[in-house]
């Protein structure tokens, strides 16, 4: 194996970037010539420009699968919104719920393009995520509609629907938007851009849900009121079937299962005990996994599986780096070596410190003009004041002239008639085995240059920016998640007027974040930019499962705790299940994409859904039934929708209580 490194300067009026682009294109073209291919030689050309181009392939590899996602989502959404009759079934409304999410995606992409936000490969997964979130809101709206009185006119049914579901999707939409808005301020550019796109998509989806989709529901209500077929809307249903489905109190099959069958089973003492025991095991494994999480960034993970650059990066990590690489040391404020010998001696101590790190290759790897010049100088003069005069003579020698490219001359500050070297650079070798070692080496370099501030020195390696991101990941991730948690708690306080419900909802959200992080770490994931995006995404998605259930329990008008759980599961259990299953269908096709970063995203979403449904449909009802409610608890006040009710002692005034009152 031969590893060649080219440092490409600018030529005439052409910048180094332009020359580098031409050189790369010429190299790739030459290496693909038939004579080299027939010689059975393998070549890899690498630069940051090539790496960026290869990363963008994730987009073209992922987009074809969005058609599969749309087909799966439409099929499931329509099928899951069918009931036992053709009057209350909502196939057209369900389809329009998917269309509403699609409009939000288009609007978000258009806004970001108008604002000049660049499109990067990570944004490719945004439509999958936005579709899942948008369709989830449609399920909640349709579920609330089915709970309304079928004898009421459509306009009144919409009012009741928005009173129940409007607040719920407002909570989840605002928390999702805030979660990703916080990610906008991430120090990692790719994470920031991704979060901008997703936050905009969720915001547009919310706007379309309460306007466009609400109008679709009213049209569906008028069709239902007139007794028309749910699919063949021009056909009227038989009078016998209409009388059956219009009976007040008719319970659909999903409500029957979650409210009548599942809820009593879940609230029984043995099942609650088993659920809590399983949760203790889950939490222990999650916390252990979190302790294993380490920051790391491996560019090869950002590439598609068949990228030629991936082969080079694997060779670099396993062989090239351990053999030795070159670091360039730029001295921006060189001392006056002609003034005294102490300046020269101190500078040599600086060089020795760089040569003696745990990752350095020593003095023999250093290429510094001072080394050869001092050998030359000792034969001509011992007068320190003649240092730069001798240096000019040294550089005029043909085989020393190449050092001129490393030096910059300037007039002396105290004697402008004379010149000295005010800036220069040199190189030194180092050996590392992986990206974590590179990050530790960067810290070593910066600590050394900090010890010699008068030189304003910088040790440069083209991959330093990767290490910089690794250094910032732990703190930026904790800050983002912490701020997201606090803002979500604030929103829950505004919309859920019971401090105990809020506490358990936030506890479950924190538990889900720990679970996602811990299980990802146990499966070998490391803390990189992709993981940070996944963490922010899981923080936003996870709140949906528990906030819907918590809000429904809070709104339940029963004194008996088992009845409150039964009512909540009966009304929101199936929409939560629909949302989870539709999210799985939205990302399942991404597991087929030949890209590790895309597959990791899909795996994270699947993990969030599984953990989220466990917390929303099992853990939250169990802990609230076990630790919050008691049979002696007073019933919540009956909500009177005709007059404004006063604040009772059980909870602070919630915005929902105000919005739900007729003015």
C-alpha positions as CSV (number, residue, x, y, z in Angstrom):
1,X,0.0,0.0,0.0
2,X,1.3,3.5,-1.0
3,X,-0.2,6.7,0.6
4,X,0.6,9.9,-1.3
5,X,-0.3,13.3,0.1
6,X,-0.6,16.4,-2.1
7,X,-0.7,20.0,-0.7
8,X,-2.2,22.1,-3.5
9,X,-1.4,25.8,-3.6
10,X,-3.1,28.5,-5.7
11,X,-1.6,29.2,-9.1
12,X,-1.7,32.7,-10.7
13,X,-5.3,33.9,-10.6
14,X,-6.7,30.5,-9.6
15,X,-7.4,29.7,-5.9
16,X,-6.2,26.6,-4.2
17,X,-9.8,25.3,-4.2
18,X,-10.1,25.7,-8.0
19,X,-6.7,24.0,-8.5
20,X,-7.6,21.2,-6.1
21,X,-10.9,20.6,-7.9
22,X,-9.1,20.3,-11.3
23,X,-6.4,18.0,-9.8
24,X,-9.0,15.7,-8.2
25,X,-11.0,15.4,-11.4
26,X,-7.8,14.7,-13.4
27,X,-6.7,12.1,-10.9
28,X,-10.0,10.3,-10.8
29,X,-10.1,10.3,-14.6
30,X,-6.6,8.9,-14.9
31,X,-7.1,6.3,-12.3
32,X,-10.2,5.0,-14.1
33,X,-8.3,4.5,-17.3
34,X,-8.5,1.0,-18.7
35,X,-4.7,0.3,-18.5
36,X,-4.7,0.9,-14.7
37,X,-7.9,-1.1,-14.3
38,X,-6.5,-4.0,-16.2
39,X,-3.4,-3.9,-14.1
40,X,-5.6,-4.9,-11.1
41,X,-4.6,-1.9,-9.1
42,X,-6.9,-0.4,-6.5
43,X,-7.0,3.4,-6.0
44,X,-8.7,5.7,-3.5
45,X,-8.7,9.5,-3.8
46,X,-9.7,11.5,-0.7
47,X,-10.2,15.1,0.1
48,X,-12.8,17.0,2.2
49,X,-14.5,18.0,-1.1
50,X,-14.8,14.4,-2.2
51,X,-16.0,13.4,1.3
52,X,-18.8,16.1,1.1
53,X,-19.8,14.9,-2.3
54,X,-20.0,11.3,-1.2
55,X,-22.1,12.2,1.9
56,X,-24.6,13.9,-0.4
57,X,-25.3,10.5,-2.0
58,X,-27.4,9.6,1.0
59,X,-30.1,11.8,-0.6
60,X,-30.3,10.0,-3.9
61,X,-30.1,6.6,-2.1
62,X,-33.0,7.5,0.3
63,X,-35.6,9.4,-1.8
64,X,-36.7,6.4,-3.9
65,X,-38.0,4.7,-0.7
66,X,-40.4,7.6,0.1
67,X,-42.9,6.2,-2.4
68,X,-42.9,2.9,-0.4
69,X,-43.5,4.9,2.8
70,X,-46.5,6.8,1.2
71,X,-48.1,3.6,0.0
72,X,-47.7,1.9,3.4
73,X,-48.9,5.0,5.3
74,X,-52.0,5.6,3.1
75,X,-52.9,1.9,3.2
76,X,-52.6,1.6,7.0
77,X,-54.2,5.0,7.7
78,X,-57.3,4.3,5.6
79,X,-57.6,0.7,6.9
80,X,-57.2,1.7,10.6
81,X,-59.8,4.5,10.3
82,X,-62.5,2.0,9.1
83,X,-65.2,1.0,11.6
84,X,-67.8,-1.8,11.5
85,X,-70.1,0.3,9.3
86,X,-69.9,2.5,6.2
87,X,-71.3,5.6,7.9
88,X,-68.8,6.3,10.6
89,X,-65.8,4.9,8.7
90,X,-63.3,7.7,7.6
91,X,-61.3,6.4,4.6
92,X,-61.4,9.7,2.7
93,X,-60.7,11.8,5.8
94,X,-57.7,9.5,6.7
95,X,-56.3,9.8,3.2
96,X,-56.6,13.6,3.4
97,X,-54.8,13.5,6.7
98,X,-51.8,12.1,4.8
99,X,-52.2,14.8,2.1
100,X,-52.3,17.4,4.8
101,X,-48.9,16.2,6.1
102,X,-47.5,16.2,2.6
103,X,-48.6,19.8,2.1
104,X,-46.7,20.7,5.3
105,X,-43.6,19.0,4.0
106,X,-43.7,20.9,0.7
107,X,-44.4,24.2,2.5
108,X,-41.5,23.7,4.9
109,X,-39.1,22.8,2.1
110,X,-40.2,25.9,0.2
111,X,-39.8,28.2,3.2
112,X,-36.3,26.9,4.0
113,X,-35.3,27.3,0.4
114,X,-36.6,30.9,0.3
115,X,-34.7,31.6,3.5
116,X,-31.5,30.3,2.0
117,X,-31.1,27.3,4.4
118,X,-29.0,24.7,2.5
119,X,-30.3,21.2,1.8
120,X,-28.0,18.6,3.3
121,X,-28.1,14.8,3.2
122,X,-29.5,14.5,6.8
123,X,-32.6,16.5,5.7
124,X,-33.5,13.5,3.4
125,X,-35.2,11.8,6.4
126,X,-37.3,14.8,7.2
127,X,-40.3,13.8,5.0
128,X,-40.4,10.4,6.7
129,X,-40.4,11.9,10.2
130,X,-42.9,14.7,9.3
131,X,-45.3,12.3,7.7
132,X,-45.3,10.2,10.8
133,X,-45.9,13.1,13.2
134,X,-48.6,14.7,10.9
135,X,-50.6,11.5,10.5
136,X,-50.4,10.9,14.3
137,X,-52.2,14.3,14.8
138,X,-54.8,13.2,12.3
139,X,-55.5,10.0,14.3
140,X,-56.0,12.1,17.4
141,X,-58.4,14.4,15.6
142,X,-60.4,11.6,14.1
143,X,-60.5,9.7,17.4
144,X,-61.9,12.8,19.2
145,X,-64.5,13.2,16.4
146,X,-65.7,9.7,16.9
147,X,-66.3,10.4,20.6
148,X,-68.7,13.3,19.8
149,X,-72.5,13.1,19.8
150,X,-73.5,11.8,16.4
151,X,-76.8,13.7,16.6
152,X,-75.1,17.1,16.8
153,X,-74.5,19.1,13.6
154,X,-71.0,18.9,12.1
155,X,-70.0,22.4,13.2
156,X,-70.8,21.6,16.9
157,X,-69.0,18.2,16.6
158,X,-65.9,20.0,15.2
159,X,-66.1,22.4,18.2
160,X,-66.1,19.5,20.6
161,X,-63.4,17.8,18.7
162,X,-61.1,20.8,18.8
163,X,-61.9,21.2,22.5
164,X,-60.6,17.7,23.2
165,X,-58.0,17.0,20.5
166,X,-57.0,20.6,19.7
167,X,-55.3,21.1,23.0
168,X,-53.7,17.6,22.8
169,X,-52.1,18.2,19.4
170,X,-51.2,21.8,20.4
171,X,-49.2,20.4,23.3
172,X,-47.4,17.8,21.2
173,X,-46.9,20.1,18.2
174,X,-45.5,22.9,20.4
175,X,-43.2,20.5,22.3
176,X,-42.0,18.9,19.1
177,X,-41.3,22.4,17.5
178,X,-39.5,23.6,20.6
179,X,-37.5,20.4,20.8
180,X,-36.2,20.9,17.3
181,X,-35.9,24.7,17.6
182,X,-33.5,24.1,20.5
183,X,-31.6,21.9,18.1
184,X,-31.3,24.8,15.7
185,X,-28.8,26.4,18.0
186,X,-26.6,23.3,18.1
187,X,-22.9,24.0,17.4
188,X,-23.0,21.2,14.8
189,X,-24.1,22.7,11.5
190,X,-25.7,19.6,10.2
191,X,-27.8,19.1,13.3
192,X,-28.9,22.8,13.2
193,X,-30.0,22.6,9.5
194,X,-31.9,19.3,10.0
195,X,-33.7,20.8,13.0
196,X,-34.7,23.9,11.0
197,X,-36.4,21.7,8.4
198,X,-38.2,19.5,10.8
199,X,-39.4,22.3,13.1
200,X,-40.8,24.1,10.0
201,X,-42.5,21.0,8.8
202,X,-44.2,20.3,12.2
203,X,-45.3,24.0,12.5
204,X,-46.9,23.9,9.0
205,X,-48.5,20.5,9.8
206,X,-50.1,22.0,12.9
207,X,-51.5,24.9,10.9
208,X,-52.9,22.5,8.2
209,X,-54.4,20.2,10.8
210,X,-56.5,22.9,12.5
211,X,-57.5,24.6,9.3
212,X,-57.4,22.4,6.2
213,X,-57.9,19.0,7.9
214,X,-60.6,20.5,10.2
215,X,-62.5,21.6,7.2
216,X,-62.2,18.1,5.7
217,X,-63.7,16.7,8.9
218,X,-66.7,19.0,8.7
219,X,-67.3,17.9,5.1
220,X,-67.1,14.3,6.3
221,X,-69.5,15.1,9.1
222,X,-72.0,16.5,6.7
223,X,-71.7,13.4,4.6
224,X,-72.3,11.3,7.7
225,X,-75.3,13.5,8.8
226,X,-76.9,13.0,5.4
227,X,-76.5,9.2,5.6
228,X,-74.1,8.8,2.7
229,X,-71.6,6.0,2.2
230,X,-68.1,6.7,3.6
231,X,-66.3,5.7,0.3
232,X,-69.0,6.1,-2.3
233,X,-70.2,9.4,-1.1
234,X,-73.0,9.7,-3.7
235,X,-74.7,6.5,-2.4
236,X,-77.1,6.6,0.6
237,X,-77.0,3.9,3.2
238,X,-80.0,1.7,4.2
239,X,-82.3,3.1,7.0
240,X,-81.8,0.0,9.2
241,X,-78.0,0.5,9.2
242,X,-78.4,4.2,9.9
243,X,-80.6,3.5,13.0
244,X,-78.0,1.2,14.4
245,X,-75.0,3.3,14.1
246,X,-76.7,6.5,15.1
247,X,-77.6,5.2,18.6
248,X,-76.0,7.4,21.2
249,X,-73.4,5.4,23.2
250,X,-72.5,3.0,20.4
251,X,-69.0,1.7,21.2
252,X,-66.6,0.9,18.4
253,X,-64.4,-2.2,18.4
254,X,-61.2,-0.4,19.3
255,X,-62.8,1.5,22.1
256,X,-64.3,-1.8,23.2
257,X,-60.9,-3.4,23.4
258,X,-58.9,-0.7,25.1
259,X,-61.7,0.6,27.4
260,X,-63.6,-2.6,28.3
261,X,-61.0,-5.4,27.9
262,X,-57.5,-4.0,28.2
263,X,-58.0,-1.3,30.9
264,X,-59.4,-3.7,33.6
265,X,-56.6,-6.1,32.8
266,X,-53.9,-3.4,33.1
267,X,-55.2,-1.9,36.3
268,X,-55.4,-5.3,38.2
269,X,-52.9,-5.5,41.0
270,X,-50.8,-8.5,39.7
271,X,-50.4,-6.9,36.2
272,X,-49.4,-3.5,37.7
273,X,-46.8,-5.3,39.8
274,X,-45.4,-7.1,36.8
275,X,-45.3,-3.9,34.8
276,X,-43.4,-2.0,37.5
277,X,-40.9,-5.0,37.8
278,X,-40.3,-4.9,34.0
279,X,-39.8,-1.2,34.2
280,X,-37.2,-1.5,36.9
281,X,-35.3,-4.0,34.7
282,X,-35.7,-1.6,31.7
283,X,-34.5,1.4,33.6
284,X,-31.4,-0.5,35.0
285,X,-30.4,-1.6,31.6
286,X,-30.9,1.9,30.2
287,X,-28.8,3.6,32.9
288,X,-26.0,1.1,32.4
289,X,-26.1,1.7,28.6
290,X,-25.9,5.5,29.2
291,X,-22.8,5.0,31.2
292,X,-21.1,3.3,28.2
293,X,-21.9,6.1,25.8
294,X,-18.7,7.8,24.5
295,X,-18.4,10.7,22.1
296,X,-16.9,9.8,18.8
297,X,-17.2,10.8,15.1
298,X,-16.4,8.4,12.3
299,X,-16.9,10.0,8.9
300,X,-17.2,6.6,7.2
301,X,-20.5,6.1,9.0
302,X,-21.9,9.1,7.1
303,X,-21.3,7.4,3.7
304,X,-23.4,5.1,1.7
305,X,-22.3,1.4,1.8
306,X,-20.7,1.3,-1.6
307,X,-18.9,4.6,-1.5
308,X,-15.2,4.3,-2.7
309,X,-14.2,6.8,0.0
310,X,-15.4,4.3,2.7
311,X,-12.6,1.9,1.7
312,X,-10.0,4.7,2.0
313,X,-11.3,5.7,5.5
314,X,-11.3,2.2,6.7
315,X,-7.7,1.8,5.6
316,X,-6.8,5.2,7.1
317,X,-8.2,4.1,10.5
318,X,-6.6,0.7,10.5
319,X,-3.3,1.3,8.8
320,X,-2.4,4.7,7.5
321,X,-2.8,6.7,10.7
322,X,-0.8,4.2,12.8
323,X,2.1,4.5,10.4
324,X,2.2,8.3,10.7
325,X,0.6,11.5,9.6
326,X,1.7,15.1,9.2
327,X,0.6,18.0,11.4
328,X,1.3,21.6,10.2
329,X,2.3,24.1,12.9
330,X,1.7,27.7,12.0
331,X,3.5,30.3,14.0
332,X,1.7,33.6,13.5
333,X,3.9,35.8,15.8
334,X,7.5,34.5,15.4
335,X,10.0,35.8,18.0
336,X,13.0,37.8,16.9
337,X,15.6,35.1,16.8
338,X,18.3,37.7,16.1
339,X,17.7,39.5,19.3
340,X,19.0,37.0,21.8
341,X,19.7,33.3,22.2
342,X,17.0,32.9,24.9
343,X,14.2,33.4,22.3
344,X,15.7,30.7,20.2
345,X,16.1,28.3,23.1
346,X,12.5,28.9,24.3
347,X,11.2,28.2,20.8
348,X,13.1,24.9,20.7
349,X,11.4,23.9,24.0
350,X,8.1,24.6,22.2
351,X,9.1,22.3,19.3
352,X,10.3,19.6,21.8
353,X,6.9,19.7,23.6
354,X,5.1,19.0,20.3
355,X,7.5,16.2,19.5
356,X,7.1,14.5,22.9
357,X,3.3,14.0,23.1
358,X,2.1,10.3,23.5
359,X,1.1,10.4,19.8
360,X,4.2,12.1,18.4
361,X,6.8,10.5,16.2
362,X,9.8,12.5,17.6
363,X,12.4,14.8,16.2
364,X,13.1,12.8,13.1
365,X,9.6,13.5,11.8
366,X,9.9,17.3,12.2
367,X,10.6,19.4,9.1
368,X,11.7,22.8,10.3
369,X,13.9,25.3,8.5
370,X,15.7,26.1,11.8
371,X,17.2,22.6,11.9
372,X,19.1,22.9,8.7
373,X,19.8,26.6,9.1
374,X,21.5,26.1,12.5
375,X,23.8,23.5,11.0
376,X,24.7,25.9,8.2
377,X,25.1,28.9,10.5
378,X,27.6,27.4,12.9
379,X,30.2,27.3,10.2
380,X,29.9,31.0,9.4
381,X,29.2,33.2,12.5
382,X,28.5,33.2,16.2
383,X,27.1,36.7,16.2
384,X,23.4,36.5,17.0
385,X,22.7,39.9,15.4
386,X,23.7,38.4,12.0
387,X,21.0,35.7,12.3
388,X,18.7,37.0,9.5
389,X,21.6,38.1,7.3
390,X,23.0,34.6,7.4
391,X,19.5,33.2,6.9
392,X,19.1,35.1,3.6
393,X,22.4,33.6,2.4
394,X,21.2,30.2,3.4
395,X,18.0,30.5,1.4
396,X,19.9,31.6,-1.7
397,X,21.6,28.2,-1.9
398,X,19.7,26.2,-4.5
399,X,18.9,23.1,-2.4
400,X,17.7,25.3,0.5
401,X,15.4,27.6,-1.6
402,X,12.4,25.4,-1.0
403,X,12.2,26.8,2.6
404,X,11.2,30.2,1.2
405,X,7.6,28.8,0.8
406,X,7.5,28.3,4.6
407,X,8.5,31.8,5.6
408,X,7.0,35.3,5.6
409,X,9.3,38.3,6.0
410,X,8.3,41.7,7.5
411,X,10.1,44.9,8.7
412,X,11.4,44.8,12.2
413,X,9.1,46.8,14.6
414,X,12.1,48.5,16.2
415,X,14.1,48.9,13.0
416,X,12.0,49.1,9.8
417,X,15.1,49.2,7.7
418,X,15.8,45.6,8.5
419,X,13.5,42.6,8.0
420,X,12.9,39.4,10.0
421,X,10.8,36.3,9.7
422,X,7.5,37.2,11.4
423,X,5.5,34.1,10.4
424,X,6.3,30.6,9.3
425,X,5.1,27.1,9.5
426,X,6.7,23.7,10.0
427,X,5.5,20.1,10.1
428,X,5.8,17.2,12.6
429,X,4.6,13.6,12.5
430,X,2.1,11.9,14.7
431,X,0.5,8.4,15.0
432,X,-3.1,7.7,16.0
433,X,-5.3,4.6,15.8
434,X,-8.8,6.1,15.7
435,X,-10.8,9.3,15.9
436,X,-10.9,9.3,19.7
437,X,-7.1,9.3,19.7
438,X,-7.2,12.2,17.2
439,X,-9.4,14.2,19.6
440,X,-7.0,13.6,22.5
441,X,-4.1,14.6,20.3
442,X,-5.9,17.9,19.4
443,X,-6.3,18.6,23.1
444,X,-2.6,18.0,23.6
445,X,-1.7,20.4,20.8
446,X,-3.9,23.1,22.2
447,X,-2.6,22.7,25.7
448,X,1.0,23.1,24.4
449,X,0.2,26.1,22.2
450,X,-1.6,27.7,25.2
451,X,1.6,27.4,27.2
452,X,3.4,29.5,24.5
453,X,0.9,32.3,23.9
454,X,3.4,34.7,22.5
455,X,3.8,32.6,19.3
456,X,0.0,32.6,18.5
457,X,0.7,29.1,17.2
458,X,-1.9,26.8,15.6
459,X,-1.4,23.1,14.9
460,X,-3.5,22.3,11.8
461,X,-4.8,19.0,10.5
462,X,-7.5,18.9,7.9
463,X,-9.6,16.6,10.1
464,X,-9.4,18.9,13.2
465,X,-13.0,20.1,12.6
466,X,-14.2,16.5,13.2
467,X,-12.4,16.4,16.5
468,X,-13.8,19.8,17.4
469,X,-17.3,18.5,17.0
470,X,-16.5,15.5,19.1
471,X,-15.3,17.8,21.9
472,X,-18.5,19.9,21.8
473,X,-20.9,17.0,21.6
474,X,-21.3,16.1,25.3
475,X,-21.9,19.6,26.5
476,X,-24.1,20.7,23.6
477,X,-26.2,17.5,23.8
478,X,-26.8,17.9,27.5
479,X,-27.7,21.6,27.1
480,X,-30.1,20.9,24.2
481,X,-31.8,18.0,26.0
482,X,-32.0,19.9,29.3
483,X,-33.5,23.0,27.7
484,X,-35.9,20.9,25.7
485,X,-37.0,19.1,28.9
486,X,-37.6,22.4,30.8
487,X,-39.6,24.0,27.9
488,X,-41.7,20.9,27.5
489,X,-42.5,20.9,31.2
490,X,-43.6,24.5,30.9
491,X,-45.9,23.7,28.0
492,X,-47.4,20.8,29.9
493,X,-48.1,23.1,32.8
494,X,-50.0,25.5,30.5
495,X,-52.3,22.8,29.1
496,X,-52.6,20.1,31.8
497,X,-54.0,21.6,35.0
498,X,-52.8,18.9,37.4
499,X,-49.3,18.9,38.9
500,X,-49.3,15.1,39.5
501,X,-50.2,14.3,35.9
502,X,-47.5,16.8,34.7
503,X,-44.9,15.2,37.0
504,X,-45.6,11.7,35.7
505,X,-45.7,12.8,32.1
506,X,-42.2,14.5,32.5
507,X,-40.9,11.5,34.4
508,X,-41.9,9.2,31.6
509,X,-40.4,11.5,29.0
510,X,-37.1,11.5,30.8
511,X,-37.3,7.7,31.2
512,X,-37.8,7.3,27.5
513,X,-34.8,9.5,26.7
514,X,-32.7,7.4,29.0
515,X,-34.0,4.3,27.4
516,X,-33.3,5.3,23.8
517,X,-29.8,6.5,24.7
518,X,-29.0,3.5,26.8
519,X,-30.2,0.8,24.4
520,X,-28.5,2.6,21.5
521,X,-25.3,2.5,23.5
522,X,-25.8,-1.2,24.3
523,X,-26.1,-1.9,20.6
524,X,-22.8,-0.2,19.9
525,X,-23.9,3.3,19.0
526,X,-21.6,6.2,19.9
527,X,-22.2,9.9,20.6
528,X,-21.8,11.6,17.2
529,X,-23.6,14.3,15.3
530,X,-26.1,11.7,13.9
531,X,-26.7,10.4,17.4
532,X,-27.4,14.0,18.6
533,X,-30.0,14.5,15.9
534,X,-31.6,11.2,16.9
535,X,-31.6,12.3,20.6
536,X,-33.4,15.5,19.7
537,X,-35.8,13.6,17.5
538,X,-36.5,11.1,20.2
539,X,-37.1,13.9,22.7
540,X,-39.7,15.4,20.4
541,X,-41.4,12.1,19.4
542,X,-41.5,10.6,22.9
543,X,-43.6,13.3,24.4
544,X,-46.4,12.5,22.0
545,X,-47.1,9.1,23.5
546,X,-47.3,10.1,27.1
547,X,-48.7,13.6,26.7
548,X,-51.8,12.3,24.9
549,X,-52.4,9.7,27.6
550,X,-51.7,12.1,30.4
551,X,-54.0,14.8,29.0
552,X,-56.8,12.2,28.5
553,X,-56.5,11.0,32.1
554,X,-56.6,14.6,33.3
555,X,-59.7,15.2,31.3
556,X,-61.5,12.1,32.4
557,X,-64.7,13.0,34.5
558,X,-64.7,10.1,36.9
559,X,-64.0,9.8,40.6
560,X,-63.1,6.1,40.5
561,X,-59.4,5.7,39.4
562,X,-60.0,2.6,37.4
563,X,-62.8,4.4,35.5
564,X,-60.5,7.3,34.7
565,X,-57.9,4.9,33.3
566,X,-60.6,3.0,31.4
567,X,-62.0,6.2,29.9
568,X,-58.6,7.5,28.9
569,X,-57.5,4.2,27.3
570,X,-60.9,3.9,25.5
571,X,-60.6,7.3,24.0
572,X,-56.9,7.7,23.3
573,X,-55.5,4.2,23.4
574,X,-56.2,3.4,19.7
575,X,-55.0,6.7,18.4
576,X,-51.7,6.2,20.3
577,X,-51.4,2.7,18.8
578,X,-52.2,4.1,15.4
579,X,-49.6,6.8,15.7
580,X,-47.0,4.3,16.8
581,X,-47.7,1.8,14.0
582,X,-47.9,4.5,11.4
583,X,-44.5,5.9,12.5
584,X,-43.0,2.4,12.2
585,X,-44.4,2.1,8.7
586,X,-43.1,5.5,7.8
587,X,-39.5,4.5,8.6
588,X,-39.5,0.7,8.0
589,X,-38.5,1.1,4.3
590,X,-35.4,3.1,5.4
591,X,-33.9,0.0,6.8
592,X,-33.4,-1.1,3.2
593,X,-31.4,2.0,2.3
594,X,-27.7,1.3,1.7
595,X,-26.5,3.9,4.2
596,X,-25.5,3.3,7.8
597,X,-26.6,6.8,8.9
598,X,-30.1,6.3,7.4
599,X,-30.5,2.9,8.9
600,X,-29.4,4.2,12.3
601,X,-32.1,6.9,12.1
602,X,-34.8,4.3,11.3
603,X,-33.6,2.0,14.1
604,X,-33.8,5.0,16.5
605,X,-37.3,5.8,15.5
606,X,-38.4,2.2,15.9
607,X,-36.8,2.2,19.3
608,X,-38.6,5.4,20.2
609,X,-41.9,4.0,19.1
610,X,-41.6,0.7,21.0
611,X,-40.4,2.5,24.2
612,X,-43.0,5.2,23.7
613,X,-46.0,2.9,23.4
614,X,-44.8,1.0,26.5
615,X,-44.7,4.2,28.5
616,X,-47.9,5.6,27.0
617,X,-50.1,2.5,27.0
618,X,-48.6,0.6,30.0
619,X,-46.3,2.5,32.4
620,X,-48.1,5.9,32.7
621,X,-51.6,4.4,33.4
622,X,-50.0,1.9,35.9
623,X,-48.0,4.5,37.9
624,X,-50.8,7.0,38.0
625,X,-53.2,4.3,39.1
626,X,-50.8,3.0,41.7
627,X,-49.2,6.1,43.1
628,X,-51.5,9.0,42.2
629,X,-55.1,8.1,42.4
630,X,-57.0,6.5,45.3
631,X,-60.6,5.4,45.6
632,X,-61.2,8.2,48.1
633,X,-60.0,10.9,45.7
634,X,-62.6,13.5,45.0
635,X,-63.9,13.7,41.4
636,X,-62.7,16.4,39.2
637,X,-65.2,19.2,38.7
638,X,-67.6,18.6,35.9
639,X,-66.7,20.9,33.0
640,X,-69.5,23.2,32.1
641,X,-69.0,24.4,28.5
642,X,-71.6,27.1,28.8
643,X,-70.1,29.2,31.6
644,X,-66.6,29.9,32.8
645,X,-65.8,27.7,35.8
646,X,-63.6,28.8,38.7
647,X,-60.3,27.4,39.7
648,X,-60.5,24.5,42.1
649,X,-58.0,23.4,44.7
650,X,-56.9,20.3,42.8
651,X,-54.8,22.0,40.1
652,X,-53.6,25.4,38.7
653,X,-55.8,26.9,36.0
654,X,-54.9,25.3,32.7
655,X,-55.2,27.2,29.4
656,X,-57.3,24.4,28.1
657,X,-60.0,25.2,30.8
658,X,-60.2,28.7,29.5
659,X,-60.2,27.8,25.8
660,X,-62.8,25.1,26.3
661,X,-65.4,27.5,27.8
662,X,-67.9,29.2,25.6
663,X,-67.4,33.0,25.8
